[in-house]
Amino acid sequence: MSLLLLLADAPGAAPVADAARGAASPADFMAARQQMAFTLGFHIVLASIGIGLPAITLLAEWRSLRTGDTVYAELARRWMKAAGVLFAVGAVSGTVLSFEMGTLWPGFMDKYGQVFGAAFALEGLAFFIEAIFMGVYLYGWDRLSPRAHFLTGIPVVIAGIASASFVVTVNSWMNQPRGFTLVNGEVTDVDPLAAMFNPATPVQAVHLILASLMVCGFLVASVYAVALLRDRKAGRVDRYNRLGFAVPFSLGAVCAPLQVLVGDWATRFVADNQPIKFAAMEGVEHTQAGQPFKFAIFEIPNALSLMLKFDAHATLRGLDSFPADQRPPAEVVRTGFELMIVMGMFLLALAAWWGLTWFLRRRAAGRVGELNARADLPWKPWFLRAATVAGVAAVIAMEAGWTVTEVGRQPWIVYGVMRVEEAVNPNPGLRFGLYVVLVVYAVLAAATISVLRRMRRRPEPAAPADSPKEKVPA
């Protein structure tokens, strides 16, 4: 999640006594929530890169096979090496999360593990397939034929998407629990398939995969945007950096408008199935007909009812129609939702400008003078500066979105079935685990950044030494 989730304290979420398990102290209860939020927020970025970077790598290698351009091949080799490093780090952070599920939330795992356990088993299988083929792909450079080597990368992409999708089925089940029956508090009639393919799975899975591709695309492109700004100051633009920017940015630009459509789908799903979360997202405090749309300091009368129900006078439920002890921390949820929208609109604007430039260049392809005048449009300093920020903006949007998803479900760990305080480990000392995790992850992050910085240097030139560099258009 994000800092918003670390600071969230859901009403009614204070530990309560349990005759069988006891209760965690308020400090340990909050520490458990903060530790899970921090480790999830750290891991989700690595998971996004694990989905997106292999896809970007294969796209570059495919272009190399089609055009014979060695720059694409060099980029693919560089990106997959970085993916290998981040895959290893992601495996560590993912393992920590799997242990935390048992050590921090034993009540949850003990009662419902049998319902969603199959999804975690399938995720583990997909993870092993991804790891095996990533090793083959990395080792296969210069050892396999170009076509065979390209084919070994396809399972990496597919397995990465499958792995993330199986994990998302668990989170979607927590939002829309299915596949079991409660009899006197005991779980019976378990149906793992019904649990995995619950109503929230399609929208959450598509939303996450698109977000991962978009985050990775803009994040990688931002690195090359910085390099291009430095090249412009030197009076030239290295083609390696141009293609290194164009390939991932194009992927992010394609995903941005699709994510807006899927986001609308997700919002409507939440409105129908988790109305209290929707009320918190939109800042709807009171039930009324003709709800206004509020954003920051702006308010449009009747607009929210019109957008959601296509009826300007439709009645939408507010937070006041739900019991106080079942309401999420509305300010946190709303802030996260607005932050996600702002970052998403910024990325969409950059994607639209990139697409418009591509269209104008294609249209002017037969008119050389016009093409030359427009060829430099996406490489202007202001655009590259905005693209530099885009990587961070995409990460913020993802973290804010996860904050909305998780904090908006509070005070439930399983929506409408189990509260968070019923799931937490009642044993003392959980806060010390948080301190250890913070230190370990700080070391892990520093080591990862150090390794990636050492990998920045290009091992070989992208073109023969006597080939001229591209000149920056006037």
N, C-alpha and C positions, 0 to 999 in steps of 0.2 A: 504494500500500500504506500502511503506517503506520510509526510509529517502530519497532515490533517488527521489521519487515522491514529497516529501515535497520541495525539492530543484529545481524541474523542473519548467521552465518558458517557455511555448511553444511560438515560434515566432508567431506573429499575434494575440496573446491572450490578448492584452491590452483591457480594457473596451472601448466600443464605445457607442456613444450617441444613444438613441432610443427615438423616438418622443413620444411614449406612456408611457415608463417606466423610462426614464432617464438612467443614467449609474452609476455603482459603481466606487468608487475611486480605483486607483491601489492598495493601501494598503488593502482595504477591499476585493477586488477581490482576491488577493493573500491569504489573511487570510481565505477566504471561501474555496479555494482550499486546503490549508494546513489543515484546520479543517476536511474536508471530507477525505483527505488522511490519517490523523492520526487515526480518528475513524474507518475507514474501515480497516486499517492495524492492529488495536487492535482487532477488532471484528472477522477478518478472522481466527485468531489463535483459538479463542474460538469456532467459528463455526466448525473448523476442529476437535477439540477435541469433540465437541458435536456429530459429525458424527462417529468418530473413537472409542471413549472410550466405548460407549454402545456395539459396535460390538466386541471389545476386551473382554468386560465383559461377553457377551453371549458365546463367544468362550471358556472362562475359565469355565463358569458354565456347558456348554455342556460336557467338558472334565471331570468335577466332576461327572456328572450324568453317564457317560460311565465307568469311572474307579473307582468311589467311593472314590477318593482322596480328602480329606478335605482341602488340601492346595489350590487346584483350587477354591473351594467354598469360602475360606477366601479371596483369591485375588479378586474374582468376587464381593464379598460384599464391599471390600475396594474401588475398582475402581468405582462402581456405586455410592457410597457415594460422591466420588470426582466429578463424573459426575454431580450429583445433584447440588453441589456447583457451578461448572462452568456453568451449564445450567442457574442458576439464574443470574449469572454475565453476561452471554451472552444475556439473555433477556433484561437486563438493557442497554447494549451497542447497542443491536439491536433496542430498542425503541428510543434511541438517534438518530440513523441513520435515522429512519423513520421520525422523526421530522425535521432532517436536510434537507431531500429531499424537504420539503416545505419551510423551513425558509431560506435556502441558495440558492436553485435553483427553485424559483417559476415560472420562465419563462418556464423551462423544464416541470414541473408538470402541469402547467396550459394548455400548448399546447398539450402534449402527454400523460398525465395521463390516459385518456380514452382508449389509445391504449394498454398499458401494465398493467393497473390496475387490470385486472383479475388474472394475475400471482401473484400479491401481496396478493389478496384475498385468493387464494388457498394456498399460503405460510402460511398465518395466520391460515387457517384450519389445515394444517399439523402440525403447531407449537402447537396448542391446543391439538391435538391427542397425540403428543409426550409428552407434559407436563402431561396429564392425566395418561397415561400409565407409565410414569416414577414414578409418585406418587404411583401408584398401585404396581409397581415393588419394590420400596424402602420399602413400608409399608408391602409388602407381605412376606418378609423374616420371616421364622418360623411360618407363618400364613397360607400359602398355601402349597399344596403338591409340592415336588421338580419339577415335570413335569409341573404343572400348573404355578408355579412361573417362570420357564424358558419361557413358552409361552407368559407370560405377557411382557417379554422384547423384543419380536420380533417386535411388533408395534413401540416401541421406535426407533429401528434401521431403520425400513422402513420409519417412519414419518420424522426422521432426514434427511435421504437421500432425501426424497421428498421435504422437506422444502428448503434445499439447492438448489435442482434442479430448483424449481420454481423461486428462486431469480436469479439463473444463467440465466434463460430465459430472464430476463430483461436486464442483462448485455450483453448477446449475441445479443438481439435486438438492443441495442445501437451500436453494431458493425456491424450488418446487419439488418437495419430497414426494416420491412415488415408490412403488415396488415393495411394500410391506404393509402389515396390519399390526396395530397395537391392541393387545388383549391384556387388560389388567397391568398395563405398563410394560409388558414384554413384547418384543418384536417377533412376529410370526409371518408365515406365508411370504417369505422373501422371494422376490423376482428381480434378479440383478439386471436383466435386460430392460425391464420397465423402469428401474431406477436410472440406468444409464441414458435411456432415450426418453427422458422426462420432457415436458413441454418447453422448458427453458434451454435445453441443449442446443437446438439448431441456431437460435439467435445468438447465444453466448459464444458458441464455437466459431461462427462466422465473424462475429465482432472481434474476437481475440486474434484470429488468424490475420484478418485484414490489418488490425492494429499492429501486430508484430511485424508484418511486411512493411508497413508505413514507417514505423519507428526505426527499424533497421535501415531502410532506404534513406531517410532524411539524416539519420545519425552518421552513416558512412559518408554521405555526400557532404556533410558539414565539414568533415576533415579535409576533403579536397577543395572545398570552397576557401578555406584558410590558405591552402597551398596556392590556389589560383590568385588570390589577392596579393600574395608575396611575389608571384611571377609577374603580375602586372606592374608592380613597382620596379621590377628589374627590366621592364620593357619587352617581355616576351611571355608566351604561354606554352608550357610544355604540354604536348598532346597526351601524354600519360595522365596528367592531372585533369585535363579536359574530359577524357573518357572515364577516368576514375570518378569524376563528379556526375557525368551525364547518365551513366548506367544506373547507379542506385537512386539518383534523384528522379529519374523517369519512373522507376518502380514506385517510389513514394507518391509521385504525382498522379499515377494511375489509381492507386489505392485511396487517396484522399477523398475524391467525390463518392466513391463506392462506400467508404466508411460513413459519410454523412447520411446516405440512404439507409444503411444498416443501423446507424444510430437512431434514426427516426423509428425504424422497426422495433428496436430494443426499447425505446421510450414508450411506445404504444403497448408493448407487451407488459412492461412494468405497470403501466396505468391500469391494465385489465386484471393483472394477477397479484400485484403488490401495491394497492392504491395508497397505502400509508407511505411507502417509499417514494412514490410519485409525488405525493403532496409535499414531502420534505424537499425533493429535488426542485420543484417549481415554486416553493415558498407559499403554498396554498394553506393559509392558516384557518380559514373559516369556510364551511360548506355554503355554496351559493350558486345560483344560476348566473350564467354569463361571467365566468371567471376571467379576470384580466391576465394578460401575459406580463410578467415582471422580470426585468433583467437589469441588475445593478440599480441605477436610479431611474430607469425608464419603466413606464407602465402603459400598456395598450388595452383599453377596455374591451372585454368580451373575447379577446384574441385567443386565449388559451382554450376556451371552450370550442371556439371555431376550429382551431388547428387539430384538436384531439377528436372531437365528435362531429365536425363539419356542421355544427349548429351553434351559432353565436350565443344562444340562450340556454345551452345544455347545463345541467347541474353537475358540478364536480365536488367530490368530497374533500374536506379540509382536515387538517390535523386534529381539530377540535371534535371530530366525529369518532375518534379512536380513544381508547383508555390511555391515560397518561403514562402508565407503566409499560405500554407497548410502543411508544413513540421513539423513533431514532433521534439522535442529536441533529435537529433540522438545520442549524446554521452550518455545521460541518458538511452535511450532505449537499446543501445548496451551494456553498462556496466551491466544493469540488466539482459540482455539475457546471457551474458558470465558468470555472477555470478551464474545464475540458472543452466547453463550447468556444471560448475565446481562442485557445490554442488551435482548435480544429479549424476555425474560420481563417486564422492566419495561414495555416498550412494549405488550406483550400485556395486561398488567394494566390499563393506562390505557385501552386500546381496549375491554376488557371492561366497565369502569366506564362509559365513554361509551355503549356499546351497551345496558347495563342501564338507564341513565337514560332513553335514548330509548324503550325498551320500557315502562318505568313511566309515562312521560308519555303514550304512546299508549293505554295501558290505562286511564289515569285521565282521558282526554279528555272523557268525559261527566260527570265529577264535578269541578266547578269548584274547590271548596275543596281537594280532594286534589291537583289539578293545580297550583294556586298554591303549595302546600307543597313540591312536588317540582320545580317549574320551575327553581329556582336550584341544584339539586344539582351540575351540572357546572361551575358558575361560582363555586364556593367558592374562597377564596384558596389552600387547600392543593392543590386540583386544578390550579389555574392555575400554581402554582409548579412542580408536577410536570410540567405540559405545557411550561413554559419549558425545563426540563431535557431534555425528550423530543427536541428537535431535535438537540442535541449527542449524546445517547445513540444516536440513529439513525445519525448520521455515524460514531460510534465503532464501532457494530456492523458497518457496511459495511466500514470500513477493517480491522477485525479479521478479517472474513470473507475479504477479499482476501489478507490475510496468511496465513491458513490455506491458501488455494488455491495461492498462489505459493511460499511457503516450504516447504509440505508436499511440493511437487514436487522440491525440491532433492535432490541436486545436478544434476538434469536440467533443461535448457531445453526439450527435447522428450523427454517421459517414456520412459525406457528406450532412447532412440536417440542423443541428443546431450547431452553434459554442458555445463554453463554455461561452463566454462573453454575449451571447444573453440570457442565462439561469440564470445568477447570480442575486441575490437580489440587486436592486439598492439602497436600503436604507443604510444610514451610520451606522457605529458602529459594523460591522461584526467582526472586529478584536478583540473586547472585548469578543465576544462569544468564540473565539479561546482560549483566556486566561482562561476563566472559565472552558472550557472543559479540558484543560491540567491539571488544579488543581484537578478537580473532578476525572479524570481518574487516576491520580497519587494516590489519596486516595483509589479509588476502587481497583487498582492493589495491593497496600500495604495490604489492608484488605483481599483480596483474598489469597495472599501469606501467610499471617499470619494464616488464617484458615486452609489452606492446610498443613502448617507445623505442626499445632497442630494435624492433622489427621495422621501424619506419624507413630505415636506409634501404634504398633499392639495391639489390644484389647485382643487377646487370642493367645496362642501358636499354631503353625501350626501342631504340633504333640504332643503326650504325652511327659511329662517332662523327662521320663527316656529313650526316644528314642535317639539313637546315632546320632550325626551330621555327615554330609558327610565330609570326609577328602579330602584335596586338593591333587591331584595326584602329585607325585614327578616330 
